[in-house]
Amino acid sequence: MVNIGGKEIAEALEKIVETVRNNPDFTIDYLYNAAAILMTIGLTKNIPSLKIIGNYILMVPSRYRPILTYRFQLLGVTEELMKKVDEIAATLDRVLDIIVEIARKIKERKSISDNDFIKYVGEIEDIFSKLPSFRE
């Protein structure tokens, strides 16, 4: 049997977030691993909010990659358009912050429940509802 503690899980999630923050254009796919970790915890501990958050994080690479690359295509266009695209891309930071906050709760608490994470579901749903859809 393998026992994995909250500290190990939190460290793995924090490392993934750090890697993505340093170079999101090339490492955003690492978030698939973060989603897998959160969904596994949600399934094994029966925490539906973590399963939902994991599903949303699975969508992050496909939803944000076009936005991140679109910034480079816009070089030299109106400042208003660049500002809007940068605002949208900045929401990725909030998604990454949410992953870190979840990691801290997993690390600090002796036991976790759905109530510990439910507020993040609403916040992530709000972020995703405002994102434009691009076709890759």
Protein Blocks (a to p, Z undefined) as FASTA:
>chain_A
ZZddfklmmmmmmmmmmmmmmommlmmmmmmmmmmmmmmmmmmnopaklmmmmmmmmmmm
mmmmmmmmmmmmmgoiafklmmmmmmmmmmmmmmmmmmmmmmmmmmmpmbdcfklmmmmm
mmmmmmmmmpccddZZ
